[in-house]
Amino acid sequence: MEYKRLTNYVKALGGIALLSLVMCVCLFLFAYEQGRGNIASAKEVLDDSTIVHVADYVPITFKDDAEGKLAAYGEKLIKNTYDYFYEDGKKIGNNLACSNCHLNGGTKAFAAPYVGLHQVFPIYIGREDKVESLEERINGCFERSMNGRAIAENSNEMRAIITYIKQVSQRTHNDKRLDGQGFVKIEIPDRAADLKHGQVIYANQCSSCHGEQGQGQKNPNAGGYLYPPLWGADSYNDGAGMARMLTAARFIKGNMPLGATYDEPLLSDEEAYDVAAYINSFDRPKKANKEKDYPNLAKKPKDCAYPPYADDISAEQHKYGPFNF
């Protein structure tokens, strides 16, 4: 009798255990399906609210609040840089605007866009051989592309520029680079640049906007330039990134002449290569203390036109190629 009761008790426990297992499986399947639904919903939200390529950027309207007003001021600083940054009535740097290189206010794909940029920094910069903040990188542009000097990192102007960059980046991923940042890649010819060919390309494709002598065109009803000078006293200095031939060629390929885009270029890789060399063959302002750039010479780009170098390649070849070393 006792054995029978014990057997029934064991069977009852087995039934309860089986029922519990079935319930757990059902709950797991329900949770799994719910999770899949949530993932799908999250993906739909991601697809609807974020961009994965700078070319997908849609212009935004700044809110009428403190942050929005600061961003709007930052936009003015970027698009009309020549109207700002004076000291004792004297202009600091040249008469270019940030948007002369960062096209469309820094929102054009493969034109060194700002979109998503605040999420990339801090980042290692070989020129200084250290991890730099976005503020430090912006000041690099002031000192080189604008041929001026750094501004205070805690200034209202710096905060405005940073806020603008943050605002135009608000629909981007916060964990990786966007496609369309930086410049397009090109197939680098295995030869030195042909300056005579570059001159022909410049005359046919560039001079109508930038002038036969690279002097640019002034804005008729405002300060600065409608089309910036490409060499001479009011251009970027010889320590700027654009003074490097391959950097200039990549910018040109994706953006020049006017109307070109990364997916519909108007010049071939070889044409961009030669005209970039021609443009950078002319005199421009000299950046002081360039010998301090690239403390780790192993990080110095092949197309950096000024010494010292970690190799025995001539400065001429570093400037014009071939870059097969």
Backbone bond lengths (Angstrom), bond angles and torsions (degrees), N, CA, C in turn:
res aa  C-N    CA-C-N  psi(-1)  N-CA   C-N-CA  omega(-1)  CA-C   N-CA-C  phi
1 M - - - 1.470 - - 1.531 110.25 -
2 E 1.339 113.32 -44.58 1.468 119.23 179.42 1.528 110.68 -63.56
3 Y 1.337 114.34 -37.66 1.477 119.36 179.67 1.520 110.66 -65.27
4 K 1.342 117.14 -39.70 1.463 121.51 -179.75 1.507 110.97 -65.18
5 R 1.381 116.56 -43.23 1.474 119.41 178.38 1.526 110.31 -61.94
6 L 1.326 116.49 -41.00 1.472 120.10 -179.32 1.527 111.17 -64.38
7 T 1.354 114.91 -39.25 1.476 119.03 178.93 1.510 110.89 -63.99
8 N 1.339 115.77 -43.98 1.470 119.62 178.97 1.529 111.11 -62.76
9 Y 1.340 114.26 -38.00 1.470 119.05 -179.71 1.527 110.89 -63.99
10 V 1.332 115.68 -42.77 1.461 120.77 178.35 1.509 110.77 -63.58
11 K 1.355 116.78 -42.70 1.464 120.37 178.66 1.527 110.99 -61.42
12 A 1.341 115.53 -39.65 1.467 119.56 179.65 1.516 110.95 -64.14
13 L 1.350 114.91 -43.15 1.473 118.36 178.11 1.522 111.01 -63.14
14 G 1.346 115.64 -39.65 1.465 119.88 178.23 1.514 111.12 -62.39
15 G 1.321 116.34 -40.12 1.465 119.97 179.09 1.515 111.76 -64.77
16 I 1.349 114.38 -42.12 1.471 118.74 178.62 1.520 110.31 -63.39
17 A 1.343 116.70 -42.98 1.471 120.98 179.88 1.518 110.73 -62.31
18 L 1.359 115.72 -42.73 1.468 119.24 179.87 1.521 110.87 -64.27
19 L 1.341 115.25 -42.74 1.460 119.34 178.41 1.520 111.13 -61.95
20 S 1.337 116.93 -40.50 1.470 121.32 178.68 1.521 110.51 -63.54
21 L 1.363 115.80 -41.14 1.463 119.90 179.96 1.521 110.84 -63.64
22 V 1.344 115.89 -43.58 1.470 120.13 178.79 1.520 110.52 -61.11
23 M 1.340 115.72 -42.90 1.469 119.94 179.74 1.529 110.97 -63.69
24 C 1.340 116.71 -40.75 1.473 120.47 178.86 1.520 111.14 -62.83
25 V 1.362 114.86 -43.19 1.465 118.73 179.02 1.515 110.55 -62.03
26 C 1.328 116.40 -43.22 1.466 120.73 179.74 1.529 111.14 -62.57
27 L 1.333 115.10 -44.14 1.461 119.14 179.08 1.524 110.91 -63.53
28 F 1.345 116.01 -40.57 1.468 119.57 178.88 1.526 111.06 -62.23
29 L 1.353 115.66 -45.40 1.470 119.06 -179.75 1.524 111.07 -63.77
30 F 1.331 115.51 -38.98 1.465 119.69 178.61 1.530 110.47 -64.04
31 A 1.354 115.17 -45.39 1.472 119.27 180.00 1.525 110.74 -64.55
32 Y 1.351 115.59 -38.40 1.470 119.47 -179.96 1.522 110.83 -62.60
33 E 1.361 115.14 -45.94 1.465 118.89 -179.96 1.525 111.13 -65.07
34 Q 1.343 115.97 -38.19 1.462 119.61 176.99 1.514 110.45 -63.84
35 G 1.367 115.31 -42.22 1.462 119.77 178.80 1.511 111.82 -61.58
36 R 1.344 115.69 -42.77 1.464 119.30 177.96 1.520 110.49 -60.94
37 G 1.323 114.96 -40.40 1.467 118.84 178.65 1.512 111.37 -63.96
38 N 1.360 115.83 -40.54 1.461 119.77 179.43 1.524 111.10 -66.22
39 I 1.352 116.00 -40.23 1.464 119.64 178.07 1.510 110.72 -63.10
40 A 1.356 115.00 -43.87 1.467 118.74 178.76 1.514 110.76 -62.27
41 S 1.361 115.15 -41.66 1.460 118.68 179.08 1.509 110.77 -63.99
42 A 1.354 116.17 -41.99 1.462 119.74 178.96 1.511 110.68 -62.32
43 K 1.354 116.50 -39.05 1.460 120.08 179.94 1.527 109.98 -64.46
44 E 1.354 115.44 -41.04 1.457 118.76 178.57 1.520 110.77 -61.95
45 V 1.345 116.43 -40.65 1.458 120.19 178.26 1.515 110.11 -64.29
46 L 1.359 115.95 -42.94 1.456 120.11 179.25 1.520 110.70 -60.33
47 D 1.358 116.02 -46.34 1.452 119.68 -178.52 1.523 111.88 -64.32
48 D 1.326 116.69 -33.05 1.460 120.81 -176.71 1.517 113.15 -82.00
49 S 1.332 117.81 -27.93 1.464 119.05 -169.20 1.520 114.60 -114.70
50 T 1.314 118.34 -9.84 1.457 119.33 -178.10 1.523 110.46 -122.03
51 I 1.333 115.00 161.85 1.454 120.27 176.24 1.530 108.85 -118.22
52 V 1.306 116.04 148.20 1.453 120.50 -178.82 1.524 111.10 -113.91
53 H 1.331 117.03 -2.80 1.465 122.28 178.66 1.520 107.91 -141.36
54 V 1.321 116.31 137.45 1.468 120.00 -179.24 1.526 111.52 -57.45
55 A 1.338 117.34 -30.49 1.460 120.79 179.77 1.525 112.12 -62.22
56 D 1.342 117.52 -18.63 1.457 121.37 179.62 1.526 112.69 -86.90
57 Y 1.331 116.45 1.18 1.472 119.99 -178.34 1.530 110.96 -59.64
58 V 1.311 115.37 135.07 1.462 122.49 176.16 1.525 107.73 -115.18
59 P 1.346 118.35 127.56 1.467 120.19 -178.90 1.522 111.88 -53.99
60 I 1.318 115.20 143.05 1.458 120.41 -178.25 1.520 110.27 -114.34
61 T 1.315 115.42 162.40 1.468 122.38 174.42 1.519 107.65 -108.97
62 F 1.309 116.48 126.36 1.459 119.79 -179.73 1.525 110.28 -72.18
63 K 1.330 115.53 139.47 1.462 120.28 178.80 1.522 110.37 -68.85
64 D 1.312 115.04 155.93 1.460 121.01 179.27 1.526 109.71 -87.59
65 D 1.318 114.74 59.57 1.461 120.86 176.39 1.519 107.64 -133.79
66 A 1.326 116.67 -177.60 1.466 120.19 -174.77 1.528 111.60 -59.90
67 E 1.336 117.03 -43.54 1.462 119.60 -178.89 1.523 111.23 -68.61
68 G 1.319 116.39 -41.21 1.455 120.11 178.84 1.515 112.56 -63.43
69 K 1.319 116.60 -39.51 1.472 120.39 178.86 1.521 111.04 -68.33
70 L 1.325 116.13 -36.77 1.463 119.24 178.07 1.530 109.97 -67.18
71 A 1.324 117.24 -40.02 1.463 120.93 177.64 1.525 111.00 -64.19
72 A 1.326 117.03 -39.58 1.469 121.01 178.67 1.524 110.58 -63.40
73 Y 1.322 116.25 -36.44 1.462 120.32 175.93 1.526 109.74 -67.50
74 G 1.315 116.20 -40.26 1.459 120.10 176.90 1.522 111.98 -60.88
75 E 1.314 116.77 -37.70 1.471 120.48 177.42 1.528 110.98 -62.36
76 K 1.318 116.85 -40.66 1.467 120.68 177.25 1.529 110.86 -63.41
77 L 1.323 116.21 -41.48 1.470 120.38 179.82 1.521 111.00 -62.63
78 I 1.316 116.40 -35.27 1.460 121.20 -177.72 1.527 111.62 -79.23
79 K 1.319 116.94 -41.35 1.468 119.95 -176.25 1.524 113.11 -86.26
80 N 1.318 117.07 -25.00 1.473 121.27 -178.32 1.519 110.30 -128.98
81 T 1.303 116.08 45.35 1.463 122.21 -175.33 1.522 111.71 -53.41
82 Y 1.318 116.79 -36.20 1.467 122.62 -177.85 1.524 113.19 -61.94
83 D 1.333 117.90 -18.70 1.460 121.13 179.02 1.528 112.62 -86.42
84 Y 1.308 116.93 -4.11 1.461 121.34 -174.40 1.527 109.98 -127.02
85 F 1.325 115.04 180.00 1.464 122.92 175.06 1.536 112.01 64.61
86 Y 1.306 114.19 64.20 1.462 122.52 174.42 1.524 108.49 -114.82
87 E 1.320 115.39 153.03 1.458 121.03 176.07 1.520 108.38 -139.87
88 D 1.312 115.89 121.13 1.467 121.59 -176.79 1.524 110.75 55.47
89 G 1.329 114.79 38.64 1.459 120.34 177.52 1.511 114.58 77.96
90 K 1.322 117.78 2.18 1.458 121.29 -177.79 1.523 109.77 -111.76
91 K 1.331 115.17 135.28 1.457 120.59 -179.35 1.517 110.78 -66.46
92 I 1.321 115.41 133.37 1.462 121.44 175.15 1.522 107.14 -89.44
93 G 1.298 117.03 114.25 1.454 120.16 179.54 1.520 112.59 86.55
94 N 1.348 115.54 -162.37 1.461 120.49 -176.16 1.532 111.65 -89.95
95 N 1.321 115.28 -169.10 1.464 120.65 -177.63 1.524 112.92 -104.83
96 L 1.316 116.53 24.20 1.458 120.23 174.90 1.521 110.28 -80.88
97 A 1.315 115.49 168.58 1.461 122.25 172.28 1.528 108.22 -117.64
98 C 1.312 116.19 151.87 1.468 119.57 176.95 1.529 110.47 -53.92
99 S 1.340 115.73 -36.52 1.461 120.36 -176.71 1.521 113.58 -73.78
100 N 1.342 118.26 -3.72 1.461 119.38 172.98 1.522 111.26 -67.69
101 C 1.320 116.76 -27.11 1.467 121.01 175.60 1.525 111.11 -108.86
102 H 1.334 116.70 -42.86 1.462 122.33 178.00 1.531 106.37 -88.26
103 L 1.316 115.64 82.82 1.464 121.53 -166.95 1.530 112.89 -64.77
104 N 1.337 114.26 153.65 1.468 121.97 -179.22 1.530 111.33 54.95
105 G 1.322 114.39 42.22 1.463 118.55 179.98 1.513 112.77 66.24
106 G 1.334 116.15 26.94 1.459 119.81 179.12 1.507 114.09 80.61
107 T 1.343 117.42 26.34 1.466 120.31 -178.21 1.528 112.77 -121.00
108 K 1.335 118.55 3.70 1.466 121.15 179.60 1.526 109.86 -89.99
109 A 1.321 115.67 131.48 1.460 121.16 -179.28 1.520 111.01 -60.38
110 F 1.315 115.90 137.66 1.464 124.57 178.03 1.527 112.85 59.29
111 A 1.323 116.48 29.09 1.460 121.60 171.98 1.525 107.69 -125.47
112 A 1.337 115.56 48.53 1.464 122.69 -176.74 1.528 110.96 49.25
113 P 1.347 117.65 53.77 1.467 119.72 -174.96 1.521 113.48 -69.38
114 Y 1.329 114.12 154.69 1.462 121.08 175.04 1.529 111.66 -85.28
115 V 1.306 117.52 -18.01 1.463 121.76 -173.63 1.532 110.05 -58.99
116 G 1.322 115.94 119.38 1.454 122.00 -179.08 1.511 114.60 80.96
117 L 1.341 117.36 0.45 1.459 120.45 -171.73 1.526 112.58 -69.01
118 H 1.325 117.23 -35.34 1.470 118.72 -176.17 1.525 111.43 -65.26
119 Q 1.348 116.68 -17.30 1.452 120.29 179.47 1.531 111.87 -86.20
120 V 1.325 117.00 -12.50 1.462 121.47 -179.95 1.525 111.16 -85.02
121 F 1.316 116.30 -31.85 1.468 121.68 -177.03 1.510 111.13 -91.50
122 P 1.358 114.83 153.32 1.468 132.21 -0.05 1.529 111.36 -65.63
123 I 1.340 116.16 150.09 1.453 121.41 -178.16 1.526 109.50 -149.20
124 Y 1.324 115.33 151.83 1.460 119.64 178.77 1.525 110.14 -70.25
125 I 1.344 117.14 132.10 1.459 124.07 176.89 1.523 107.77 -119.93
126 G 1.337 116.45 118.43 1.457 120.56 -176.58 1.518 113.52 -63.93
127 R 1.329 117.08 -31.31 1.474 119.84 -176.26 1.526 111.87 -61.69
128 E 1.330 115.38 -34.41 1.468 119.62 176.55 1.528 112.08 -104.25
129 D 1.334 116.37 -6.97 1.459 122.95 -179.49 1.523 111.45 55.41
130 K 1.327 115.31 46.88 1.461 119.87 177.10 1.520 110.18 -159.62
131 V 1.308 114.90 165.73 1.463 120.51 174.40 1.516 108.26 -78.86
132 E 1.320 116.06 124.67 1.463 120.76 -175.74 1.520 111.94 -113.90
133 S 1.310 114.44 151.04 1.459 121.58 172.58 1.522 109.45 -80.50
134 L 1.311 116.61 166.16 1.465 120.82 176.67 1.525 110.15 -63.42
135 E 1.326 116.86 -35.76 1.467 120.26 177.65 1.524 111.31 -60.81
136 E 1.326 116.45 -42.96 1.466 120.10 178.85 1.521 111.04 -64.65
137 R 1.312 116.56 -38.51 1.470 120.11 -179.98 1.528 110.48 -66.65
138 I 1.316 117.27 -40.47 1.467 121.18 177.40 1.520 110.04 -61.68
139 N 1.317 116.33 -41.98 1.469 119.53 178.57 1.524 111.90 -65.07
140 G 1.325 116.93 -28.76 1.456 119.39 173.37 1.516 111.11 -60.25
141 C 1.319 116.44 -38.16 1.473 120.68 176.84 1.526 110.75 -67.36
142 F 1.316 117.32 -41.37 1.468 120.05 178.73 1.528 110.84 -60.96
143 E 1.304 116.62 -38.27 1.462 120.41 -176.43 1.532 113.12 -80.03
144 R 1.320 117.41 -23.14 1.459 120.47 -172.09 1.531 111.85 -117.00
145 S 1.307 117.53 -65.05 1.463 119.41 -179.31 1.524 111.82 -64.84
146 M 1.324 116.63 -36.03 1.464 120.96 179.38 1.529 111.69 -92.62
147 N 1.328 116.28 -2.41 1.472 122.27 179.29 1.529 112.10 49.17
148 G 1.343 114.88 43.45 1.461 119.59 -177.67 1.514 111.63 -125.25
149 R 1.311 115.70 -132.95 1.459 120.25 178.01 1.524 108.88 -140.26
150 A 1.319 115.09 164.64 1.456 120.89 -179.04 1.525 110.61 -66.33
151 I 1.337 115.36 149.83 1.456 121.00 173.44 1.525 108.45 -104.26
152 A 1.303 116.87 161.08 1.466 120.64 -177.53 1.529 110.18 -62.42
153 E 1.321 116.55 132.12 1.455 120.22 -176.84 1.524 112.97 -66.84
154 N 1.319 116.71 -23.04 1.465 120.18 178.62 1.530 112.07 -100.34
155 S 1.324 117.64 12.87 1.469 120.87 -178.96 1.524 110.43 -73.28
156 N 1.320 115.82 159.57 1.454 120.69 177.65 1.523 110.65 -62.78
157 E 1.327 116.67 -34.97 1.466 120.51 179.95 1.528 111.26 -65.63
158 M 1.315 117.13 -43.39 1.467 119.59 178.53 1.523 110.57 -64.93
159 R 1.338 116.51 -41.70 1.460 119.72 178.78 1.526 110.54 -62.85
160 A 1.324 116.04 -36.40 1.466 120.09 179.92 1.526 110.83 -66.37
161 I 1.323 117.51 -43.19 1.464 121.16 179.88 1.532 110.07 -64.76
162 I 1.320 116.64 -44.56 1.467 120.94 179.02 1.532 110.16 -61.90
163 T 1.328 116.90 -41.75 1.460 120.83 -179.68 1.519 110.86 -65.46
164 Y 1.327 116.99 -39.54 1.469 120.47 176.50 1.525 110.25 -60.07
165 I 1.321 116.55 -46.63 1.463 120.79 179.72 1.532 109.98 -60.60
166 K 1.310 116.69 -41.73 1.464 120.71 178.42 1.527 111.21 -63.18
167 Q 1.320 116.44 -41.09 1.463 120.52 -177.54 1.534 111.76 -67.12
168 V 1.329 117.58 -43.51 1.471 118.85 -179.54 1.526 111.55 -73.46
169 S 1.320 116.55 -8.85 1.464 121.74 -179.76 1.523 112.87 -101.19
170 Q 1.323 118.21 7.15 1.453 119.93 -168.28 1.533 114.28 -68.91
171 R 1.320 119.20 -17.25 1.473 120.46 179.40 1.532 111.54 -105.11
172 T 1.308 117.01 19.01 1.457 120.03 -177.45 1.520 111.22 -102.29
173 H 1.343 115.68 163.14 1.465 121.27 174.06 1.521 109.29 -62.63
174 N 1.307 116.07 149.81 1.462 119.32 179.39 1.520 112.68 -107.03
175 D 1.339 116.73 15.04 1.464 117.80 -175.82 1.518 113.95 -131.26
176 K 1.330 118.79 4.35 1.463 118.56 179.91 1.523 110.37 -164.03
177 R 1.339 114.40 165.77 1.459 120.40 177.44 1.528 110.20 -67.61
178 L 1.315 114.36 151.36 1.458 119.96 174.19 1.519 109.92 -90.89
179 D 1.310 116.56 147.94 1.449 119.85 165.54 1.525 107.19 -63.97
180 G 1.319 116.20 142.23 1.462 119.74 179.92 1.512 113.48 97.49
181 Q 1.351 117.85 -4.93 1.462 119.35 174.34 1.527 109.08 -80.48
182 G 1.321 115.71 159.50 1.461 119.75 179.62 1.522 111.88 71.89
183 F 1.334 116.68 -138.11 1.463 122.84 -178.55 1.526 110.02 -128.41
184 V 1.330 116.39 164.75 1.462 120.27 177.74 1.532 109.59 -69.20
185 K 1.295 115.61 158.39 1.462 120.53 173.63 1.531 108.58 -90.07
186 I 1.307 115.79 149.52 1.458 120.26 176.18 1.525 109.67 -130.24
187 E 1.319 115.02 158.72 1.461 121.21 172.89 1.527 106.68 -84.24
188 I 1.320 116.64 111.75 1.467 120.63 -174.47 1.529 109.76 -78.02
189 P 1.327 117.53 120.74 1.467 119.55 178.70 1.530 111.12 -59.46
190 D 1.313 116.01 143.63 1.464 121.10 -179.83 1.531 109.00 -88.92
191 R 1.304 115.23 61.09 1.464 121.90 -178.54 1.515 108.71 -162.58
192 A 1.297 115.66 165.97 1.466 119.64 172.08 1.527 109.17 -72.10
193 A 1.301 116.87 154.45 1.467 120.98 177.90 1.516 110.37 -64.32
194 D 1.318 115.55 145.23 1.461 123.06 178.07 1.529 107.64 -99.61
195 L 1.331 117.51 99.01 1.466 121.11 -175.62 1.527 111.72 -66.01
196 K 1.321 117.63 -33.19 1.466 119.33 178.78 1.522 110.65 -66.70
197 H 1.320 116.08 -41.08 1.468 119.42 175.35 1.527 109.91 -65.39
198 G 1.328 116.63 -39.54 1.461 120.44 177.40 1.518 112.24 -61.18
199 Q 1.328 116.81 -36.78 1.464 121.34 178.15 1.527 110.79 -64.35
200 V 1.316 116.45 -41.05 1.467 120.54 178.39 1.530 110.48 -64.06
201 I 1.337 116.54 -44.58 1.471 120.72 178.35 1.522 109.45 -61.33
202 Y 1.323 116.22 -43.91 1.468 119.38 -179.23 1.525 110.62 -61.33
203 A 1.325 117.21 -46.98 1.468 120.83 -178.71 1.522 111.68 -61.22
204 N 1.323 116.73 -38.20 1.466 120.71 -176.05 1.522 114.01 -84.05
205 Q 1.326 117.08 -30.59 1.454 120.20 -170.08 1.529 115.06 -117.08
206 C 1.319 117.54 -18.90 1.470 119.54 -169.59 1.524 114.46 -121.12
207 S 1.320 117.42 -33.39 1.466 121.26 -169.27 1.522 113.41 -65.64
208 S 1.329 117.94 -27.26 1.465 119.63 -178.73 1.525 111.76 -63.34
209 C 1.314 117.01 -27.08 1.475 120.82 177.58 1.536 111.33 -101.63
210 H 1.308 116.44 -45.83 1.460 120.64 -171.90 1.526 113.85 -93.61
211 G 1.324 117.31 -2.95 1.458 120.91 175.67 1.511 113.09 88.56
212 E 1.321 115.16 149.15 1.467 119.80 -178.88 1.523 112.02 -62.24
213 Q 1.341 115.69 -29.78 1.464 120.46 -179.79 1.534 111.67 -104.75
214 G 1.310 115.96 19.20 1.456 120.26 177.93 1.508 114.50 67.81
215 Q 1.347 116.65 20.35 1.461 121.07 -173.14 1.524 113.86 -83.67
216 G 1.336 118.15 -9.10 1.451 121.04 -178.94 1.506 112.72 74.16
217 Q 1.341 115.78 -177.11 1.469 122.11 176.80 1.516 108.92 -127.17
218 K 1.315 116.31 125.20 1.462 121.19 178.47 1.524 110.21 -68.95
219 N 1.318 115.98 151.73 1.456 120.38 171.50 1.518 109.13 -66.33
220 P 1.345 119.02 127.16 1.468 119.87 -176.40 1.519 113.48 -68.52
221 N 1.338 117.84 -31.01 1.463 120.85 -174.90 1.523 112.71 -120.66
222 A 1.327 116.56 18.48 1.478 119.67 -178.74 1.512 108.29 -156.38
223 G 1.334 115.33 -178.54 1.455 119.72 176.52 1.515 110.50 -81.54
224 G 1.299 114.88 178.49 1.452 119.32 175.86 1.516 114.03 69.68
225 Y 1.337 114.20 -156.96 1.455 120.86 -173.66 1.519 112.27 -121.98
226 L 1.327 114.50 138.90 1.454 119.63 169.73 1.528 108.50 -71.81
227 Y 1.333 115.53 -42.93 1.460 123.22 173.39 1.517 106.84 -130.00
228 P 1.315 118.10 123.71 1.466 120.89 -169.00 1.526 113.07 -73.26
229 P 1.326 117.22 153.85 1.463 120.67 171.32 1.526 109.71 -67.76
230 L 1.310 115.93 146.58 1.455 120.79 -177.60 1.523 112.70 -106.45
231 W 1.311 116.72 -11.16 1.461 121.67 170.32 1.521 107.47 -155.17
232 G 1.300 116.56 175.89 1.459 120.05 -177.47 1.513 112.32 94.22
233 A 1.329 115.56 -176.03 1.462 122.99 -168.83 1.524 114.07 -63.51
234 D 1.334 118.11 -27.49 1.469 120.08 -175.64 1.522 112.61 -102.28
235 S 1.324 116.81 17.29 1.457 120.62 -179.72 1.528 110.49 -99.29
236 Y 1.321 115.79 -179.61 1.466 121.45 174.17 1.524 109.25 -64.31
237 N 1.325 116.84 152.29 1.462 118.44 -177.61 1.527 111.90 -86.49
238 D 1.324 115.89 176.38 1.465 120.11 -172.63 1.528 113.58 -77.31
239 G 1.326 117.29 1.65 1.460 121.02 174.00 1.513 112.72 -102.55
240 A 1.330 116.81 1.08 1.466 121.26 -178.94 1.521 110.56 -77.47
241 G 1.313 116.16 155.33 1.452 120.29 177.32 1.513 112.55 -59.52
242 M 1.337 117.08 -35.69 1.457 120.51 -178.45 1.524 111.80 -70.10
243 A 1.321 117.93 -14.65 1.463 120.68 176.27 1.523 111.35 -77.41
244 R 1.310 116.72 -8.71 1.461 121.10 173.68 1.522 109.16 -86.61
245 M 1.295 116.39 128.49 1.460 122.09 -170.54 1.526 113.72 -58.44
246 L 1.326 117.87 -45.33 1.461 119.77 -176.64 1.524 111.88 -70.69
247 T 1.324 116.77 -34.71 1.466 120.07 174.97 1.521 110.03 -63.55
248 A 1.334 116.61 -46.57 1.466 120.52 179.10 1.527 110.76 -62.31
249 A 1.335 117.27 -40.31 1.464 120.59 -179.44 1.523 111.26 -63.31
250 R 1.321 117.02 -39.88 1.465 120.59 179.86 1.527 110.96 -67.99
251 F 1.332 116.65 -40.07 1.469 119.74 176.30 1.523 109.95 -63.15
252 I 1.326 116.95 -47.07 1.456 121.92 -178.06 1.525 111.08 -61.02
253 K 1.325 116.82 -45.25 1.465 120.59 -177.04 1.531 111.74 -58.11
254 G 1.313 117.47 -40.59 1.462 120.29 -176.25 1.514 115.42 -87.78
255 N 1.352 117.33 -8.23 1.470 117.84 -170.47 1.524 115.56 -138.91
256 M 1.315 118.48 -14.94 1.460 120.72 -172.54 1.529 110.70 -127.22
257 P 1.373 116.20 152.10 1.461 127.37 -7.51 1.527 111.54 -65.69
258 L 1.325 115.43 174.91 1.460 121.56 -173.95 1.524 110.96 -50.53
259 G 1.322 115.05 128.13 1.460 120.96 -177.73 1.513 113.11 109.91
260 A 1.322 117.16 -18.04 1.461 120.49 178.49 1.525 110.49 -71.12
261 T 1.307 116.39 146.89 1.458 122.46 174.38 1.523 108.34 -133.67
262 Y 1.314 115.66 170.20 1.465 120.05 -176.79 1.526 111.49 -61.64
263 D 1.341 117.37 -32.88 1.459 120.25 -177.96 1.525 113.27 -96.75
264 E 1.334 116.97 -8.78 1.461 121.32 175.48 1.527 109.11 -137.07
265 P 1.334 117.13 68.20 1.465 120.61 -179.48 1.526 110.94 -70.38
266 L 1.320 115.05 158.25 1.462 121.13 -179.92 1.524 112.41 -109.89
267 L 1.314 116.71 -9.81 1.454 121.50 177.44 1.524 109.51 -122.34
268 S 1.313 115.45 151.24 1.462 119.78 173.97 1.527 109.35 -78.49
269 D 1.315 116.87 168.71 1.460 120.92 176.79 1.529 110.62 -58.86
270 E 1.320 117.19 -42.46 1.459 120.77 -178.11 1.530 111.45 -68.04
271 E 1.322 117.19 -37.32 1.464 120.14 177.40 1.523 110.81 -65.81
272 A 1.333 116.32 -43.65 1.467 120.16 178.28 1.527 110.49 -62.97
273 Y 1.306 116.73 -39.89 1.468 123.92 179.59 1.531 110.48 -60.66
274 D 1.321 116.80 -47.64 1.460 120.72 -176.22 1.524 112.21 -73.42
275 V 1.328 117.33 -40.05 1.468 118.31 -177.84 1.523 110.56 -72.67
276 A 1.331 117.86 -30.91 1.468 120.35 175.58 1.523 110.10 -63.36
277 A 1.329 116.20 -41.94 1.464 120.60 178.37 1.524 110.96 -65.00
278 Y 1.327 116.62 -40.42 1.468 120.74 179.36 1.532 110.08 -62.39
279 I 1.312 117.63 -46.45 1.469 121.99 -179.79 1.525 110.55 -60.65
280 N 1.323 116.26 -43.26 1.464 119.70 -176.94 1.524 113.75 -84.55
281 S 1.333 116.42 4.78 1.464 119.47 175.65 1.528 111.73 -82.37
282 F 1.332 117.14 -11.36 1.461 121.20 -176.92 1.524 111.63 -92.19
283 D 1.330 114.85 162.23 1.458 120.94 179.11 1.521 110.87 -69.43
284 R 1.302 114.12 149.26 1.462 122.33 176.71 1.519 107.33 -153.05
285 P 1.323 118.58 170.79 1.471 119.95 -179.94 1.524 111.98 -56.47
286 K 1.328 116.02 147.97 1.457 122.15 -178.19 1.523 110.21 -97.15
287 K 1.303 116.21 128.78 1.456 121.65 175.50 1.523 108.69 -82.28
288 A 1.321 115.97 127.85 1.464 120.15 179.42 1.535 110.64 -72.78
289 N 1.298 115.20 150.30 1.471 122.96 172.12 1.533 114.05 62.51
290 K 1.316 116.32 31.75 1.476 118.70 179.55 1.523 112.11 -64.44
291 E 1.332 116.51 -23.03 1.464 119.07 -179.83 1.529 112.17 -64.30
292 K 1.338 116.35 -15.63 1.464 120.25 178.24 1.531 112.24 -85.23
293 D 1.334 116.00 -10.98 1.461 119.36 177.60 1.528 110.21 -66.53
294 Y 1.303 115.56 151.47 1.464 122.36 177.71 1.531 112.03 52.40
295 P 1.327 116.89 65.75 1.467 119.81 176.80 1.528 112.12 -53.02
296 N 1.325 114.88 -34.35 1.458 120.42 173.01 1.527 107.00 -96.65
297 L 1.328 116.61 98.77 1.462 120.65 -173.38 1.526 112.99 -62.96
298 A 1.314 117.11 -19.31 1.465 120.14 177.00 1.525 111.38 -65.44
299 K 1.334 116.58 -20.43 1.459 121.95 179.81 1.528 112.49 -90.94
300 K 1.314 118.20 -2.48 1.462 121.20 -175.47 1.530 109.75 -74.66
301 P 1.335 118.69 128.21 1.465 120.76 -179.39 1.520 111.56 -63.52
302 K 1.317 116.00 150.83 1.455 120.81 -178.83 1.526 112.07 -60.67
303 D 1.344 116.60 -32.16 1.468 119.58 -175.19 1.525 112.75 -93.12
304 C 1.330 117.59 14.67 1.463 119.78 175.12 1.527 107.43 -73.97
305 A 1.329 116.18 120.80 1.473 120.60 -166.71 1.523 114.25 -85.47
306 Y 1.324 118.53 0.15 1.466 118.94 -177.73 1.527 110.83 -124.83
307 P 1.338 116.48 144.70 1.468 121.17 -179.96 1.532 110.26 -76.42
308 P 1.333 116.42 173.18 1.475 129.06 4.82 1.527 111.68 -81.81
309 Y 1.333 115.64 163.95 1.449 122.67 179.30 1.527 110.09 -125.27
310 A 1.312 114.28 162.18 1.462 119.63 176.66 1.527 110.82 -92.62
311 D 1.331 116.78 8.40 1.461 121.32 -177.88 1.531 109.50 -135.05
312 D 1.308 116.18 -177.58 1.466 121.76 -179.50 1.524 112.05 -104.51
313 I 1.323 116.35 14.45 1.468 121.18 178.72 1.527 108.75 -71.33
314 S 1.331 117.07 141.15 1.465 120.71 -177.72 1.522 111.72 -68.37
315 A 1.341 115.72 155.99 1.461 121.08 175.87 1.527 110.21 -61.12
316 E 1.322 116.99 -34.61 1.470 121.96 178.56 1.524 110.83 -59.93
317 Q 1.331 116.48 -44.48 1.461 118.98 179.96 1.523 111.39 -72.42
318 H 1.322 117.61 -35.50 1.460 120.00 175.40 1.522 110.78 -61.57
319 K 1.318 117.19 -30.06 1.459 120.53 -177.94 1.520 112.79 -84.53
320 Y 1.336 117.52 -41.45 1.459 120.64 -171.19 1.531 114.49 -117.49
321 G 1.346 117.76 -3.95 1.442 119.21 -177.90 1.526 112.17 83.76
322 P 1.310 117.44 -178.73 1.463 126.52 3.57 1.531 112.15 -69.89
323 F 1.333 114.61 153.05 1.474 119.78 -175.56 1.529 110.95 -103.40
324 N 1.312 115.41 37.00 1.467 121.47 -178.82 1.530 110.62 -92.41
325 F 1.316 115.62 45.91 1.466 119.85 178.52 1.521 110.27 -132.80
